[in-house]
Amino acid sequence: MANKLAKAAQKKAFSLALDYVIKNREKNSYLKVIDLAEKFLGDTWSPNAFVKFRQAFSEGGKYKVYFDKMMDNVDPQVVKGLFLSLGFEAGYYGFHEKKEYEEKLGVKLPWVILFDPTSACNLHCIGCWASEYSRALNMSFEDMDSLVSQGKAMGIRGYIMTGGEPLVRKKDVIKLARKHHDCGFVIFTNGTLVDQPFCDDLREVKNVVLSMSVEGMAEATDARRGEGVFQKVMDAMDLLHKNKLPYGTSICYTSQNYKAVTSDEFLDFLIDKGVLFSWYFHFMPVGNDTGTDLVLTPEQREYMYHRIREVRGWEGGKNIFLLDFQNDGEFVHGCIAGGKQYCHINPNGDVEPCVFIHYSNANIHDKSLAECLQQPLFRAYQAGQPFNENYLQPCPMLENPEKLREIVKATGAKSTDMTDPEDVEHLCAKCDNYAKEWAPYADRLWASTHPDYKPKTEQESA
């Protein structure tokens, strides 16, 4: 009871602070929220982070301009709903609550669970890892409800949906979000199924945000996703904007498109379309039929490392927030998969360490979620993390393939691809050369910001 009362009081404080921001923007009320965040998050973020926040949100600061624009274009009550669900419930309260369960279970628990409501999709995109699965798999609403209910009981209140195309199941998605109003949901979608009734639902639930996939401008997007898809995504953005709803994009960068999808022209285009954020994902050579032609060279990846940081810097850059799933490992202490901070559940119910690592020892139809999160594969992942003390080499597949080989073989994890299982040796062999070539670049970049760091070769020589 005491915990419930404390949570209610804390949530009320966050709610009042958000109301104050909405009503008093001209007084730079963001600083009040930063003060509150420091009070509650001071034990998880460094003091310097709050110094940076205050600078960026000072009058004329980059992120004050960013949030002012967001508040001008998004329904303030939707903004409030998302901050309470994804910020307070998932980011603060749930994060701390799950620590208690970690001690009980003896494993780390994910802060966010990525799951696939369906493998069905209205598109068939070239190189999509989801196409490796059978296209006739679905989680029932009861499956999804049970998953979220079990997760909430352990403090897990952040959920991301992908597929397949999650909006094939949009009625169930909204039903789930409405029932679990104390959770935040992010949906990776191709955007082509967004319509006015769905926008009405999003405005009602206020705890769902969309991230729409693009490959660049029209020619590049349609080449991978199909003729006319780019325009449908643009129409979806226009409709979301009209309804004062927030949205972002999801971009897979490859050896062919990496400069185009980070160019001034493209980013300015996204900003003009109302895009607030974008997730960038390094191309992964997953699947028996997937080659390495689209994998970046070390020089290309280093370009991405610098470019993303340039765009989202505390000063300068552009008014869009970018996340780079691979190169941002230094901010989350390397690999976050295997339940350390996140995991993936495919539409068949297999609980996998990562959306790109299709191996598992457990399925939600056979075991409880807590049991699945304690599976041998996840324990081995966590025992091995970080897989490299250089967090610019975070992945046990892409940058440390010998580690994934060892873990999968030692735990007896099986391929979860039901149509064309890929042996771990076959997968990792495609990454061996990449890992070797990227290592000196990663070492140089890491050493430039961590003067005491010595590459393994130097440590062994010493």
N, C-alpha and C positions, 0 to 999 in steps of 0.2 A: 504493500500500500504506500509506504514511504517513497519508494522509487517512482510510483505512478504520480504521486503528488508533486515530486521534484520535477519530473518530466513535464507535467502540465504547466508548472510555473515557468520553466525554462522556455517551453514552446510559446507561452503567452508573451514572454519578454521578446522573443524573436519576432512574433507577430506584430507587437506594438512598434518595434523598431522599423519593420517594413512599412507599416502604416505611416510612420513618421517620414520615411523617405518619400513615399508617394505624395504626401501632402506638403512637404517642405524642401523640394528639390532646389529651389532657389537659394536655400541656406546651406547648400552642400551637405545635405543630411547623410550622404554616404559615409562620412567620417564617424557618425554615430554608430552605424552598423559595424564598422571596422573596430571601434572601441569595444562593442559587445562581443564581436568575434574573438578579439584578443583575450577577453575575460574567460570565454568558454574553451577556446582552442589553444591557449597559451602553452599547454603541455604537449601539443602535437606539432606545432609550427615553430620555426625559429623566430626570435625577436626581430631579426633583420627583415623577415617577410612582412611584418606589420609596418616597419619603417618604409619599405618599398610601396606597400599599399597606400599609405598616407600620402606619399609623394605623387603616386600615379593618380590619386583621387583629389589632389589639391586643385584649386581653381585653374582651369586650362590644362590640367593633367590629361594624359592620353586616355586613361580608362574612365575618367569622369566624362569626357566627351563620348566615349563608347557607350557607357551606361545611360547617359542623357538621351542618346539616339535610340537606344533600346526602349527606354521608358516612353519616348515619343511615339514609337511605332508598335508597341505591344501593349495589350490590355494590362494595366497595372495589377489587376486581380489575378490574372494568369501568371504574371511575374511572381507575385506573392505566393501563389500556390506551388509553383516550381521551386522557389527558394525554401519553402517549408518542407516539401516532400523530398527533394534531392539534397537540399542543404542541411536543414535541421534533422529530419528523420533519418536519412541515409548517411549524410556526411558527418553529422555530429553524434546524435543519440545512438543510432544503430552501430556506428563505428566503435563506440565505447562499450555498448552492451555486449557486442560479440566477443569482446576480450574475456569476459567472464566465462563464456562457453568454450573458448579456446583452451582455457586452463582445465576445464572438465574433460574435454575430449582429447587433449594432448596433441592437437594439430591447429594450424592456422585456419581461420575461416575467411571466406571471401567477403570483401566489402560489397562487391557487385557480382551478380550471376547473369551471364549472357546465355539466353536460351532461344531455341527455334520453335515457334508454335507450329510450323509446317515446313515441309520441304518443297511444297508446291510453289510455283511462280508463274506469273503471266508473261515472263520474259525468259530467254535462254542466253545469258551473257557469256561471251567467250572468256575462258579462264576463271570463271566463278568457282570457288572451292565448293560451294553448296551443291553444284551440279554433280559432284562426285557421289552424293547420296542418292538413294532411291527417291523418285519424285512423287511417291504416293504415301508419304509418312506424315502423320499429324499427331500433335498432343491434343487430347480432349480438353475441354474447358476444365473438367475435374482434375486432370493432370496438372494444368497450369495453376489452378487454385491451390491444390495441395502443395505444389512446389513453393509458391510464395508464402503460404501459411506456415510451412515448416521452416522456411528461411527466416521469416519474421520472428519465430519463436527463438531463434538463435541470434537475433539482432541484425539480420541481413535485410536491408530495406531498399537497396538499389538494384534495379533489374533492367537489362538491355535485351531487346528482341531483334533477331535477325532471321535468316531463313536460307533458302526459299524467300518468299515475299510475305512478311508478317501481315500486311494489310489484306491479304487474301482472307485473313481471319479477323478483320477489323471489328466486327460486332463483339466477338469474344475478347478482343484486346481491350475495348472500351469497358466491357462488363467486368473484366479483371481489374482495370484501373479504378473503376468506380467502387468496387468492393474493397479494394486495398488502397484506400485514399491516403493512408499513412506510409505509402511507398512511392518512390519516384521511378518513372519508366522512360527509357530512351528507345526509340525505334529506328533501326537502320532500314530504310525503304528505298525502292526505286522511284517512288513518288507518283507513279502513274495512276494509282487508285485513290488519290486524294480527291474528295468531292465535298460539296457544301454540307451534307448531313454529317460527314465525319468531322468537318471543322466545327460544327455546332457541338458535337460530342466533346471535342478537345477543349472548347471554351467552358463546357460544363465541368469536366473532371479536374482540369487544371494541374494535373500531375504527369502529363505525357508531353514529350518534345520529340520532334522528328529530325532525323539526319538523312538527307537524300543523296543518293549516289550519282556522281557525274564523273566523267573521264577527261573533262576539258570542255571545249566548246562543242558546237553541234556536230561537226564532222567526226571528232574523236569519240564522242559519246555514242552517236548512232552507229559507228563502225563496230563498237563492242556490244551495244545493247539493242540495236535494231533501228530501222528507219523511223524517224518521227519521235523517238523517245525523248530526245533533248527538249523538244518543244513542249511535250507533255509535262516534263519536270518544271520547265519555266512557268507553265500554266498553273501548276500546283503551287509554286512559290507565290505567284500573283494572288492566288486564292487565299493562301495562308496570310499573306500580307494584308489583304482586304479585310480579313477577319481578325486582324491584330494579334496573330499568333506567332511565337518565335520558331525559328527553324535554322538548321545548319546543313552542311554537306559532308559526305564521306567520299574520300578519294583514294584510290589505289595508285601509288606512283611506281612507274616502271622505267626501264632504260630508255623507253621511247617517249614518254610523256612528262618526265619529271620537271623539265624546265617550263613546259607549257602550263602545267597546273599550279605553278608557283610564280608565274610571270605577273608583272604589274598589271598588264591588261586584263588577265583572267581574274585576279583578286579584286581589282576595281569593279569588274563586272559583277562578281558575287556580292560585293558590298552594296552596289547600286540595286541589286535584286533583293536586298534586305537580309542577306545571310549573316548570321551573328557569329558562327563558329564553323570550323571544319576539322574533321579528323583525317589525318593522312596515314595510310598504311603501306608499308614496304611490300612489294610483290613477293609472295612466297611460292616456291615451286612444289606445291602440294598436289599429289595425285599421280598415278602411274603414267598418265599421258601428258603430264605437264613438264615442259622442258625448262631450260634456264635462260633462254634468249631474253626474257623480259626482266631478269634479275639485274640490279644496278651494278655498275663497276664501282670500285672504291672511290674513284674521282667523282662519280655522279652522286654517290651517297654523301660524300663530304660536302658537296654543293648543297644538298638538302639540309644537312646539319646546320650550316651557316645561314641558309636562306630562311628557314622556319624561325630561327632565333632573331634574325633581322626584322622580320615582319611583325612578330608579336612582342618585340622589346618593350620595356617599361616606357621608353621614349622613342619617338620616331616610328618607323614601320607603318602599319596600316590599322585601321579600326575594325579588325576582325580577329577573333581569337583562334589560334591554330594549335593542334596537338599532333605530335608525331609519335605514333605508337612504338616505333623502333628506336629512334634517336633520343627519345625522352626518358630512356631507362635511367639516366643519371638522377632524375628527380624522384624516382620511386624505388631506388636501390636495386636496380637490375630487373630481372624477370619477375612479374607479378602473378604468373599463372600457377596452376596446380593448387589452387585454393589459398595461396598466400594473400592475394587481394582479389583475385577473380578466377572464374572457371567457366566452362562452356558445357551446355547440355543440348545434344542434338535432338531432332524430332522423334527419334526412336527411344529417347530416354537415356542414352549413354552419357555418363558424366566424364567429360574430357578435361585435361588440364588447360587447354587453350583452343580457341576457335580454329587454329591452324595445325593443331597436333591431334590427329584422329586415332587415339589409342585410349583404352580404358580397362579398368577392372570392375566397374560397377554401373548399374542401371537403376533409375528411379522406380522402375516397375517391379524390381526384385528386392530393393532395400530402401530404408528410409534415407532422406537426404543427409542426415548426420552420418549414417554409415557410409554413404557414397563418398562423403568428404574425408573419410578416414581410410579410403582405399589405399593399397600398397603403392600405387603409382603416385598418388598425391603425397604420401609420406616420403617417398624417395625424392620427389621434386623438392620438397621443402628442406630435406636434409642436404640437398646439393646446392641450394640457393644461398648467395648469388653464384651463378654458374661461372662467373668471371669477376674478379675484383675490379675490372674495368667495365663500368656500367654501360659503355658504348658497345659492348659485346654481350648483351643480356641473354640472348635466346639459346636454349640447349639444342636447338635444331640449326638455325641459320649461322650462328657464330661459334657454336661449340658442339658440333654434330656428334663428337665422340661421347658427349654426356647423354644425349638422348638415346643413342644406341645402348649404352650401358644401363640406363634406367628402364627402358622398355624390356630388355632381355632379362634383367634381374627381377623385375616384378611380374613377368609373365603377362603383361598387358597385351590385349588383342586389338587388331585394327577394327575400327568401328565403321569402316566403309563397307556397306553391305553389297555393293555391286561389283567393286573392283578393289579388294583389299591391297593396300600398299605396305610391303615389308619395310620395317624401319631402316634396314640396310640400304634399300633402294632409295628411300627418301633422303637419308643423311648423305649418301654418296654424292647427291646433287649439290650438297652444301659444303663439302670438304674444301674444294678449291676456293670458293667464296670466302670461307672463314680464314683461310691462310692468307689470302690477298688483302682482306680488310684489316687484319690484326695490326699491322704497322701503322696504318692510318688512324685506327682507333687509339692506339698507344700514344701517338703524337698529339692527337686532339685532347685526350684525357690528361696527359702530362702538362699541357699548356694551361690547364686550370687546376691541376693537382700536382704541385711541384715535388712532393715527396713520393710520387708514384714511380715505381720501377716496373717495366714490362717483365713478364715471367722469364724471358731469355736472359735479361740482365740479373734477375734475382738468382737464377740458377748458376750463372757465372760467378757471382759474388760468393 
